[in-house]
Amino acid sequence: MKALTIWLTGLSGAGKSTLAQQAAMHPALANRPTAILDGDVLRTGLCKDLGFSPEDRHENIRRVAEVSRLMNDAGVTVFCALISPLRLDRAMARDIVGPDRFLEIYMATSLETCESRDPKGLYRRARAGLIQQFTGIDAPYEVPYDPVLTLDTLGQTIDEAKHSLVTLILARDQR
């Protein structure tokens, strides 16, 4: 059982945190130490000194990747639920964690779907000009070129997405 970093990337509201929580609790992973690093939670502690400029987003991803690497070294599989909008920053995270332990999962949920969910009212506030540099509105999101798994929570249930992700993790144990 190899410790992995499961890097869930996609727009706000795509289902990254929900999938991370559901997958980490899956019975098939019960004997695997797991942790969840959620972008929103990290920005209240580890990364609370960072804003949303390109430089701060880069530093946010770097910090999370470093923590993930340390946790992987300790035998913990880490689910990272972060928008992480830029390919270059995700590549940096892969380099820090190590390509053999890094699984990039793209939550391909459309902007329209994410906006319709908008549990925290962030899209509404961004559209009103109250939030600047909001990913998908006035800041870019770069779709991964070659994620190991692509999931769309509009086209599949959270249980189906969880099954796909857990199956992928268990298959990595067979390598």
Backbone as a printed PyTorch tensor [residue, N CA C, xyz], in Angstrom:
tensor([[[  0.8540,  -1.1700,   0.0000],
         [  0.0000,   0.0000,   0.0000],
         [  0.9010,   1.2350,   0.0000]],

        [[  0.9050,   1.9030,  -1.1200],
         [  1.7680,   3.0530,  -1.3020],
         [  1.0150,   4.3390,  -0.9570]],

        [[  1.6500,   5.1980,  -0.1880],
         [  1.0520,   6.5070,   0.1170],
         [  1.0520,   7.3470,  -1.1490]],

        [[ -0.0770,   7.9740,  -1.4080],
         [ -0.2690,   8.7640,  -2.6170],
         [ -0.7600,  10.1640,  -2.2720]],

        [[ -0.5830,  11.0700,  -3.2230],
         [ -1.2220,  12.3720,  -3.1640],
         [ -2.2460,  12.3980,  -4.2780]],

        [[ -3.5080,  12.5040,  -3.8920],
         [ -4.6150,  12.5700,  -4.8350],
         [ -4.9520,  14.0480,  -4.9830]],

        [[ -4.5560,  14.6540,  -6.0930],
         [ -4.6900,  16.0950,  -6.2920],
         [ -5.9560,  16.3640,  -7.0950]],

        [[ -7.0100,  16.7990,  -6.4180],
         [ -8.2970,  17.0970,  -7.0410],
         [ -8.3180,  18.5620,  -7.4510]],

        [[ -8.4070,  18.8130,  -8.7510],
         [ -8.3910,  20.1670,  -9.2810],
         [ -9.6620,  20.4340, -10.0830]],

        [[-10.1100,  21.6570, -10.0640],
         [-11.3080,  22.0630, -10.7940],
         [-11.8440,  23.3460, -10.1990]],

        [[-12.8700,  23.8580, -10.8180],
         [-13.4630,  25.1160, -10.3710],
         [-14.0810,  24.9990,  -8.9840]],

        [[-14.2920,  26.1350,  -8.3450],
         [-15.0140,  26.1830,  -7.0790],
         [-16.4150,  25.6310,  -7.3070]],

        [[-16.8300,  24.6880,  -6.4770],
         [-18.1530,  24.0830,  -6.6180],
         [-18.1830,  22.8400,  -7.4860]],

        [[-17.0270,  22.3900,  -7.9590],
         [-16.9750,  21.2170,  -8.8390],
         [-17.1780,  19.9080,  -8.0830]],

        [[-16.9950,  19.9230,  -6.7570],
         [-17.1670,  18.7130,  -5.9620],
         [-15.8850,  18.1290,  -5.4100]],

        [[-14.8110,  18.8890,  -5.4490],
         [-13.5070,  18.4010,  -4.9970],
         [-13.5210,  17.9930,  -3.5270]],

        [[-13.9820,  18.8680,  -2.6740],
         [-13.9830,  18.5850,  -1.2320],
         [-14.9380,  17.4530,  -0.8910]],

        [[-16.1090,  17.4510,  -1.5090],
         [-17.0820,  16.3960,  -1.2560],
         [-16.5060,  15.0420,  -1.6540]],

        [[-15.8880,  14.9750,  -2.8280],
         [-15.3070,  13.7180,  -3.2850],
         [-14.1580,  13.2910,  -2.3800]],

        [[-13.3180,  14.2210,  -1.9760],
         [-12.2090,  13.8790,  -1.0760],
         [-12.7310,  13.2730,   0.2270]],

        [[-13.7380,  13.9030,   0.8060],
         [-14.3060,  13.4000,   2.0630],
         [-14.9300,  12.0270,   1.8840]],

        [[-15.6850,  11.8430,   0.8190],
         [-16.3450,  10.5690,   0.5650],
         [-15.3360,   9.4620,   0.2870]],

        [[-14.3390,   9.7460,  -0.5370],
         [-13.3440,   8.7250,  -0.8860],
         [-12.5020,   8.3330,   0.3260]],

        [[-12.1050,   9.3020,   1.1220],
         [-11.2700,   9.0110,   2.2880],
         [-11.9820,   8.1060,   3.2840]],

        [[-13.3140,   8.1380,   3.2960],
         [-14.0930,   7.3060,   4.2310],
         [-14.5220,   5.9660,   3.6200]],

        [[-14.1510,   5.7060,   2.3860],
         [-14.5830,   4.4790,   1.7120],
         [-14.0280,   3.2560,   2.4470]],

        [[-14.8450,   2.2420,   2.6750],
         [-14.3960,   1.0460,   3.4050],
         [-13.1650,   0.3650,   2.7860]],

        [[-13.0210,   0.4400,   1.4770],
         [-11.8700,  -0.1970,   0.8250],
         [-10.5530,   0.4810,   1.2060]],

        [[-10.6320,   1.6960,   1.7300],
         [ -9.4280,   2.4230,   2.1460],
         [ -9.2850,   2.4680,   3.6660]],

        [[-10.0630,   1.6550,   4.3580],
         [-10.1030,   1.7040,   5.8240],
         [ -8.7560,   1.4300,   6.4830]],

        [[ -7.9210,   0.6020,   5.8700],
         [ -6.6160,   0.2750,   6.4630],
         [ -5.5090,   1.2020,   5.9980]],

        [[ -5.8600,   2.2130,   5.2510],
         [ -4.8870,   3.1540,   4.7070],
         [ -4.9950,   4.4630,   5.4810]],

        [[ -3.9200,   4.9200,   6.0910],
         [ -3.9760,   6.2390,   6.7270],
         [ -4.2190,   7.3040,   5.6590]],

        [[ -5.2170,   8.1590,   5.8810],
         [ -5.5380,   9.2060,   4.9200],
         [ -5.7000,  10.5470,   5.6340]],

        [[ -5.5360,  11.5940,   4.8570],
         [ -5.7700,  12.9580,   5.3400],
         [ -6.3200,  13.7680,   4.1830]],

        [[ -7.0620,  14.8020,   4.5180],
         [ -7.6140,  15.7030,   3.5090],
         [ -7.0250,  17.0860,   3.7270]],

        [[ -6.4640,  17.6380,   2.6710],
         [ -5.9950,  19.0180,   2.6860],
         [ -6.9330,  19.7940,   1.7720]],

        [[ -7.8380,  20.5380,   2.3710],
         [ -8.8560,  21.2870,   1.6460],
         [ -8.4080,  22.7420,   1.5100]],

        [[ -8.4620,  23.2550,   0.3040],
         [ -7.9940,  24.6140,   0.0420],
         [ -8.6370,  25.6660,   0.9140]],

        [[ -9.9490,  25.5740,   1.1080],
         [-10.6370,  26.5650,   1.9410],
         [-10.1630,  26.4980,   3.3920]],

        [[ -9.9760,  25.3090,   3.8980],
         [ -9.5220,  25.1380,   5.2840],
         [ -8.0840,  25.6150,   5.4310]],

        [[ -7.2280,  25.2730,   4.4670],
         [ -5.8250,  25.6800,   4.5380],
         [ -5.6580,  27.1950,   4.5330]],

        [[ -6.5750,  27.8810,   3.8660],
         [ -6.4880,  29.3410,   3.8080],
         [ -6.9260,  30.0010,   5.1170]],

        [[ -7.3850,  29.2160,   6.0790],
         [ -7.6890,  29.7690,   7.4070],
         [ -6.5490,  29.5170,   8.3860]],

        [[ -5.5250,  28.7920,   7.9690],
         [ -4.4120,  28.4810,   8.8540],
         [ -3.0820,  28.5790,   8.1220]],

        [[ -2.6270,  27.4570,   7.5800],
         [ -1.3230,  27.3640,   6.9270],
         [ -1.0950,  28.4580,   5.8860]],

        [[ -2.1180,  28.8030,   5.1590],
         [ -1.9790,  29.7600,   4.0550],
         [ -2.7910,  31.0360,   4.2670]],

        [[ -3.0980,  31.3530,   5.5350],
         [ -3.9470,  32.5190,   5.7940],
         [ -3.2710,  33.8450,   5.4550]],

        [[ -1.9610,  33.8330,   5.2920],
         [ -1.2450,  35.0550,   4.9460],
         [ -1.2090,  35.3110,   3.4390]],

        [[ -1.8460,  34.4400,   2.6650],
         [ -1.7930,  34.5500,   1.2080],
         [ -3.1040,  35.0690,   0.6380]],

        [[ -2.9790,  35.8580,  -0.4160],
         [ -4.1490,  36.3320,  -1.1470],
         [ -4.3660,  35.4750,  -2.3860]],

        [[ -4.8500,  36.1110,  -3.4470],
         [ -5.1800,  35.3710,  -4.6590],
         [ -4.4330,  35.8920,  -5.8850]],

        [[ -3.3440,  36.6240,  -5.6540],
         [ -2.4970,  37.0420,  -6.7720],
         [ -1.8470,  35.7750,  -7.3470]],

        [[ -1.3570,  35.8510,  -8.5730],
         [ -0.6670,  34.6790,  -9.1360],
         [  0.4920,  34.1920,  -8.2480]],

        [[  1.2140,  35.1350,  -7.6540],
         [  2.3360,  34.7460,  -6.7900],
         [  1.8370,  34.0440,  -5.5240]],

        [[  0.7770,  34.5550,  -4.9420],
         [  0.2320,  33.9410,  -3.7280],
         [ -0.3950,  32.5790,  -4.0270]],

        [[ -1.0630,  32.4500,  -5.1600],
         [ -1.6220,  31.1420,  -5.5390],
         [ -0.5000,  30.1230,  -5.7180]],

        [[  0.5940,  30.5520,  -6.3530],
         [  1.7590,  29.6820,  -6.5410],
         [  2.3090,  29.2160,  -5.1870]],

        [[  2.4570,  30.1530,  -4.2730],
         [  2.9730,  29.8150,  -2.9450],
         [  2.0050,  28.9060,  -2.1990]],

        [[  0.7200,  29.1100,  -2.3400],
         [ -0.2860,  28.2530,  -1.7210],
         [ -0.1010,  26.8070,  -2.1930]],

        [[  0.0310,  26.6230,  -3.4940],
         [  0.2050,  25.2790,  -4.0690],
         [  1.5300,  24.6790,  -3.5950]],

        [[  2.5700,  25.4790,  -3.5580],
         [  3.8770,  24.9750,  -3.1080],
         [  3.7950,  24.4660,  -1.6780]],

        [[  3.1800,  25.2400,  -0.7890],
         [  3.0560,  24.8220,   0.6090],
         [  2.2680,  23.5220,   0.7440]],

        [[  1.1580,  23.4440,   0.0310],
         [  0.3210,  22.2390,   0.1180],
         [  1.0830,  21.0320,  -0.4210]],

        [[  1.8080,  21.2080,  -1.4940],
         [  2.5990,  20.1020,  -2.0510],
         [  3.6790,  19.6500,  -1.0770]],

        [[  4.3320,  20.5950,  -0.4190],
         [  5.3710,  20.2350,   0.5550],
         [  4.7730,  19.4460,   1.7240]],

        [[  3.6270,  19.8850,   2.2230],
         [  2.9580,  19.1510,   3.3010],
         [  2.5510,  17.7660,   2.8250]],

        [[  2.0250,  17.6870,   1.6190],
         [  1.6250,  16.3870,   1.0590],
         [  2.8110,  15.4410,   0.9740]],

        [[  3.9430,  15.9480,   0.5060],
         [  5.1490,  15.1200,   0.4070],
         [  5.5610,  14.5930,   1.7730]],

        [[  5.5580,  15.4620,   2.7610],
         [  5.9130,  15.0410,   4.1190],
         [  4.9570,  13.9750,   4.6410]],

        [[  3.6710,  14.1700,   4.3820],
         [  2.6820,  13.1950,   4.8330],
         [  2.8360,  11.8730,   4.0800]],

        [[  3.1070,  11.9410,   2.7710],
         [  3.3660,  10.7160,   2.0170],
         [  4.5890,   9.9900,   2.5640]],

        [[  5.6290,  10.7380,   2.8880],
         [  6.8360,  10.1270,   3.4700],
         [  6.5210,   9.4090,   4.7720]],

        [[  5.5000,   9.8780,   5.4940],
         [  5.0790,   9.2590,   6.7540],
         [  4.0640,   8.1330,   6.5240]],

        [[  3.7620,   7.8340,   5.2520],
         [  2.8570,   6.7350,   4.9510],
         [  1.3950,   7.1070,   4.8330]],

        [[  1.0960,   8.3980,   4.7640],
         [ -0.2920,   8.8750,   4.7120],
         [ -0.6610,   9.2260,   3.2710]],

        [[ -1.7800,   8.7010,   2.8000],
         [ -2.3330,   9.0970,   1.5150],
         [ -3.1110,  10.3940,   1.7300]],

        [[ -2.8310,  11.3790,   0.8920],
         [ -3.3930,  12.7120,   1.0650],
         [ -4.3180,  13.0530,  -0.0980]],

        [[ -5.5110,  13.4890,   0.2430],
         [ -6.4500,  14.0180,  -0.7310],
         [ -6.3480,  15.5330,  -0.6740]],

        [[ -5.8730,  16.1490,  -1.7540],
         [ -5.7420,  17.6010,  -1.8240],
         [ -6.8750,  18.1340,  -2.6900]],

        [[ -7.7580,  18.9030,  -2.1030],
         [ -8.8970,  19.4920,  -2.8100],
         [ -8.6340,  20.9810,  -2.9620]],

        [[ -8.0390,  21.3370,  -4.0950],
         [ -7.6670,  22.7330,  -4.3520],
         [ -8.0080,  23.0930,  -5.7810]],

        [[ -8.4630,  24.2980,  -6.0000],
         [ -8.7300,  24.7390,  -7.3590],
         [ -7.4590,  24.5940,  -8.1900]],

        [[ -6.3490,  25.0370,  -7.6760],
         [ -5.0390,  24.9940,  -8.3480],
         [ -5.1950,  25.2290,  -9.8510]],

        [[ -5.4730,  26.4710, -10.2320],
         [ -5.9120,  26.7590, -11.5940],
         [ -4.8590,  26.6650, -12.6930]],

        [[ -3.5850,  26.7390, -12.3600],
         [ -2.5670,  26.8070, -13.4110],
         [ -1.8020,  25.4930, -13.5680]],

        [[ -1.6050,  25.0920, -14.8120],
         [ -0.8720,  23.8550, -15.1180],
         [  0.5400,  23.8920, -14.5440]],

        [[  1.1890,  25.0420, -14.6640],
         [  2.5600,  25.1760, -14.1770],
         [  2.6340,  24.9050, -12.6710]],

        [[  1.6790,  25.4090, -11.9230],
         [  1.6670,  25.1830, -10.4720],
         [  1.3730,  23.7220, -10.1400]],

        [[  0.4780,  23.0930, -10.8990],
         [  0.2030,  21.6690, -10.6570],
         [  1.4210,  20.8230, -11.0140]],

        [[  2.1500,  21.2130, -12.0470],
         [  3.3860,  20.5070, -12.4050],
         [  4.4270,  20.6590, -11.2950]],

        [[  4.5010,  21.8530, -10.7110],
         [  5.4090,  22.0620,  -9.5870],
         [  5.0210,  21.1410,  -8.4290]],

        [[  3.7220,  21.0520,  -8.1370],
         [  3.2600,  20.1740,  -7.0580],
         [  3.6540,  18.7290,  -7.3400]],

        [[  3.4760,  18.2910,  -8.5910],
         [  3.8730,  16.9270,  -8.9810],
         [  5.3730,  16.7130,  -8.7420]],

        [[  6.1860,  17.7010,  -9.1080],
         [  7.6370,  17.5930,  -8.9100],
         [  7.9860,  17.5070,  -7.4290]],

        [[  7.3230,  18.2910,  -6.6020],
         [  7.6030,  18.2830,  -5.1610],
         [  7.1990,  16.9560,  -4.5360]],

        [[  6.0080,  16.5020,  -4.8420],
         [  5.4880,  15.2550,  -4.2570],
         [  6.2280,  14.0490,  -4.8270]],

        [[  6.5180,  14.1010,  -6.1030],
         [  7.1270,  12.9830,  -6.8140],
         [  6.1030,  12.3870,  -7.7730]],

        [[  6.4660,  12.2650,  -9.0370],
         [  5.5000,  11.8210, -10.0390],
         [  4.9410,  10.4190,  -9.7920]],

        [[  5.6690,   9.5900,  -9.0790],
         [  5.1860,   8.2280,  -8.7930],
         [  4.1090,   8.2180,  -7.7040]],

        [[  3.9720,   9.3150,  -6.9660],
         [  2.9800,   9.3760,  -5.8820],
         [  1.8540,  10.3680,  -6.1560]],

        [[  1.9380,  11.1080,  -7.2350],
         [  1.0180,  12.2130,  -7.5200],
         [ -0.0130,  11.7900,  -8.5620]],

        [[ -1.2870,  11.8510,  -8.1990],
         [ -2.3740,  11.5310,  -9.1230],
         [ -3.2300,  12.7830,  -9.3160]],

        [[ -3.1950,  13.3390, -10.5040],
         [ -3.9860,  14.5330, -10.8000],
         [ -5.3790,  14.0990, -11.2830]],

        [[ -6.3930,  14.5170, -10.5490],
         [ -7.7750,  14.2030, -10.8580],
         [ -8.4690,  15.5070, -11.2410]],

        [[ -9.0280,  15.5430, -12.4360],
         [ -9.6890,  16.7500, -12.9170],
         [-11.1930,  16.6260, -12.7250]],

        [[-11.7340,  17.5340, -11.9430],
         [-13.1730,  17.6410, -11.7440],
         [-13.6910,  18.5540, -12.8560]],

        [[-14.2010,  17.9610, -13.9160],
         [-14.5190,  18.6710, -15.1530],
         [-15.9080,  19.2990, -15.1600]],

        [[-16.4240,  19.6170, -14.0240],
         [-17.7540,  20.1980, -13.9080],
         [-17.7580,  21.6020, -14.5280]],

        [[-18.7620,  21.8850, -15.3350],
         [-18.8150,  23.1460, -16.0830],
         [-18.9720,  24.3530, -15.1560]],

        [[-18.5600,  25.4990, -15.6770],
         [-18.7210,  26.7570, -14.9440],
         [-20.1930,  26.9940, -14.6200]],

        [[-21.0780,  26.7230, -15.5620],
         [-22.5080,  26.9410, -15.3450],
         [-23.0180,  26.0900, -14.1780]],

        [[-22.5870,  24.8370, -14.1260],
         [-23.0050,  23.9600, -13.0330],
         [-22.4430,  24.4500, -11.7040]],

        [[-21.1750,  24.8140, -11.7010],
         [-20.5510,  25.3110, -10.4650],
         [-21.2540,  26.5840,  -9.9830]],

        [[-21.5700,  27.4650, -10.9070],
         [-22.2770,  28.6880, -10.5290],
         [-23.6660,  28.3920,  -9.9860]],

        [[-24.3350,  27.3930, -10.5450],
         [-25.6850,  27.0680, -10.0620],
         [-25.6440,  26.4670,  -8.6660]],

        [[-24.5450,  25.8300,  -8.3090],
         [-24.4000,  25.2590,  -6.9570],
         [-24.0610,  26.3670,  -5.9700]],

        [[-22.9820,  27.0770,  -6.2320],
         [-22.5060,  28.2380,  -5.4800],
         [-22.9020,  28.2470,  -4.0030]],

        [[-22.4900,  27.2340,  -3.2310],
         [-22.9360,  27.1270,  -1.8400],
         [-22.5210,  28.3020,  -0.9490]],

        [[-21.4410,  28.9840,  -1.2950],
         [-20.9640,  30.0850,  -0.4600],
         [-21.2620,  31.4470,  -1.0740]],

        [[-21.9500,  31.4620,  -2.2130],
         [-22.2680,  32.7260,  -2.8650],
         [-21.0660,  33.4170,  -3.4920]],

        [[-19.9980,  32.6840,  -3.7400],
         [-18.7710,  33.2850,  -4.2560],
         [-18.9170,  33.7480,  -5.7030]],

        [[-19.5490,  32.9270,  -6.5320],
         [-19.7260,  33.3330,  -7.9350],
         [-20.6050,  34.5870,  -8.0210]],

        [[-21.6540,  34.6060,  -7.2520],
         [-22.5490,  35.7640,  -7.2550],
         [-21.7690,  37.0210,  -6.8620]],

        [[-20.9360,  36.8950,  -5.8290],
         [-20.1470,  38.0410,  -5.3810],
         [-19.0910,  38.4320,  -6.4210]],

        [[-18.4880,  37.4260,  -7.0760],
         [-17.4920,  37.7150,  -8.1170],
         [-18.1440,  38.3990,  -9.3140]],

        [[-19.3120,  37.9490,  -9.7100],
         [-20.0310,  38.5670, -10.8380],
         [-20.4420,  40.0020, -10.5080]],

        [[-20.6640,  40.2780,  -9.2180],
         [-21.0320,  41.6320,  -8.7840],
         [-19.8010,  42.5220,  -8.5830]],

        [[-18.6040,  41.9540,  -8.7990],
         [-17.3790,  42.7330,  -8.6540],
         [-16.8840,  42.8390,  -7.2210]],

        [[-17.4630,  42.0560,  -6.3160],
         [-17.0740,  42.1080,  -4.9090],
         [-15.8690,  41.2250,  -4.5970]],

        [[-15.5830,  40.2670,  -5.4660],
         [-14.3990,  39.4100,  -5.3350],
         [-13.6120,  39.5550,  -6.6280]],

        [[-12.3480,  39.9040,  -6.4980],
         [-11.4750,  40.0530,  -7.6570],
         [-10.6290,  38.7910,  -7.8250]],

        [[-10.2100,  38.5350,  -9.0560],
         [ -9.3520,  37.4040,  -9.3950],
         [ -9.9880,  36.0720,  -8.9790]],

        [[-11.2730,  35.9370,  -9.2570],
         [-11.9800,  34.7000,  -8.9260],
         [-11.8580,  33.7480, -10.1120]],

        [[-11.3470,  32.5630,  -9.8530],
         [-11.0920,  31.5910, -10.9090],
         [-12.3740,  31.2550, -11.6610]],

        [[-12.2760,  31.3330, -12.9800],
         [-13.4120,  31.0400, -13.8420],
         [-14.1910,  32.2790, -14.2260]],

        [[-14.0260,  33.3640, -13.4740],
         [-14.7290,  34.6170, -13.7770],
         [-13.7350,  35.6360, -14.3400]],

        [[-12.8150,  36.1120, -13.5150],
         [-11.8210,  37.0600, -14.0160],
         [-10.3870,  36.6000, -13.7670]],

        [[-10.2370,  35.3280, -13.4480],
         [ -8.9200,  34.6900, -13.3550],
         [ -9.0210,  33.3480, -14.0810]],

        [[ -7.9520,  32.9360, -14.7410],
         [ -8.0330,  31.7420, -15.5900],
         [ -8.0360,  30.4270, -14.8140]],

        [[ -8.6260,  29.4220, -15.4500],
         [ -8.4610,  28.0280, -15.0250],
         [ -7.9690,  27.2650, -16.2440]],

        [[ -6.8220,  26.6230, -16.1100],
         [ -6.2450,  25.8470, -17.2010],
         [ -6.5640,  24.3690, -16.9920]],

        [[ -7.3240,  23.8190, -17.9090],
         [ -7.7110,  22.4120, -17.8480],
         [ -6.4470,  21.5540, -17.9590]],

        [[ -6.3310,  20.5180, -17.1300],
         [ -5.1580,  19.6420, -17.2270],
         [ -5.0460,  18.9960, -18.6090]],

        [[ -3.8230,  18.8400, -19.0860],
         [ -3.5960,  18.1860, -20.3680],
         [ -3.8360,  16.6840, -20.2800]],

        [[ -3.3550,  16.0840, -19.2120],
         [ -3.3910,  14.6270, -19.1370],
         [ -3.6290,  14.1480, -17.7020]],

        [[ -4.8020,  14.4490, -17.1470],
         [ -5.0700,  13.9570, -15.7850],
         [ -5.1920,  12.4370, -15.7940]],

        [[ -4.9110,  11.8230, -14.6800],
         [ -5.0170,  10.3720, -14.5990],
         [ -6.4910,   9.9470, -14.5730]],

        [[ -7.3720,  10.8680, -14.1760],
         [ -8.8060,  10.5980, -14.1340],
         [ -9.5520,  11.9180, -14.2970]],

        [[-10.6030,  11.9050, -15.1170],
         [-11.4710,  13.0630, -15.2890],
         [-12.8620,  12.6840, -14.8220]],

        [[-13.4380,  13.5120, -13.9540],
         [-14.7680,  13.2540, -13.4090],
         [-15.6270,  14.4890, -13.5990]],

        [[-16.8960,  14.2830, -13.9330],
         [-17.8390,  15.3790, -14.0580],
         [-19.0250,  15.0560, -13.1650]],

        [[-19.1390,  15.7850, -12.0670],
         [-20.1940,  15.4870, -11.0920],
         [-21.5750,  15.9160, -11.5770]],

        [[-21.6650,  16.5060, -12.7580],
         [-22.9720,  16.7340, -13.3490],
         [-23.4290,  15.4580, -14.0580]],

        [[-22.4860,  14.7870, -14.7130],
         [-22.8070,  13.5950, -15.4850],
         [-22.7660,  12.3030, -14.6870]],

        [[-22.3220,  12.3530, -13.4590],
         [-22.2800,  11.1600, -12.6200],
         [-22.5340,  11.5440, -11.1690]],

        [[-23.0260,  10.5820, -10.4210],
         [-23.2970,  10.8360,  -9.0110],
         [-21.9830,  10.8640,  -8.2420]],

        [[-22.0420,  11.3800,  -7.0330],
         [-20.8500,  11.3850,  -6.1860],
         [-20.4240,   9.9500,  -5.8750]],

        [[-21.3700,   9.0350,  -5.7510],
         [-21.0240,   7.6290,  -5.5180],
         [-20.2930,   7.0260,  -6.7060]],

        [[-20.7120,   7.3760,  -7.9190],
         [-20.0200,   6.8820,  -9.1080],
         [-18.6120,   7.4630,  -9.1980]],

        [[-18.4900,   8.7420,  -8.9190],
         [-17.1700,   9.3860,  -8.9290],
         [-16.2760,   8.7800,  -7.8560]],

        [[-16.8360,   8.5510,  -6.6860],
         [-16.0720,   7.9390,  -5.5870],
         [-15.5950,   6.5450,  -5.9920]],

        [[-16.4730,   5.7650,  -6.5950],
         [-16.1090,   4.4170,  -7.0380],
         [-14.9440,   4.4720,  -8.0330]],

        [[-15.0140,   5.3790,  -8.9920],
         [-13.9340,   5.5220,  -9.9800],
         [-12.6150,   5.8880,  -9.3130]],

        [[-12.6690,   6.8120,  -8.3750],
         [-11.4530,   7.2570,  -7.6980],
         [-10.8730,   6.1560,  -6.8160]],

        [[-11.7010,   5.4950,  -6.0330],
         [-11.2110,   4.4260,  -5.1500],
         [-10.6450,   3.2770,  -5.9790]],

        [[-11.2920,   2.9450,  -7.0820],
         [-10.7890,   1.8910,  -7.9700],
         [ -9.4000,   2.2520,  -8.4810]],

        [[ -9.2050,   3.5060,  -8.8490],
         [ -7.8960,   3.9730,  -9.3220],
         [ -6.8490,   3.8340,  -8.2150]],

        [[ -7.1840,   4.2480,  -7.0110],
         [ -6.2380,   4.1670,  -5.8930],
         [ -5.8560,   2.7120,  -5.6230]],

        [[ -6.8330,   1.8360,  -5.5810],
         [ -6.5500,   0.4210,  -5.3200],
         [ -5.7260,  -0.1980,  -6.4430]],

        [[ -5.9550,   0.2180,  -7.6880],
         [ -5.1620,  -0.2810,  -8.8130],
         [ -3.7090,   0.1240,  -8.6840]],

        [[ -3.4620,   1.3180,  -8.1150],
         [ -2.0680,   1.7760,  -7.9210],
         [ -1.3560,   0.8780,  -6.9190]],

        [[ -2.0870,   0.2780,  -6.0020],
         [ -1.4630,  -0.6400,  -5.0320],
         [ -0.9490,  -1.9000,  -5.7080]],

        [[ -1.5070,  -2.2360,  -6.8650],
         [ -1.1120,  -3.4560,  -7.5680],
         [  0.1480,  -3.2550,  -8.3960]],

        [[  0.6040,  -2.0290,  -8.5340],
         [  1.8120,  -1.7420,  -9.3350],
         [  3.0600,  -2.0690,  -8.5860]]])
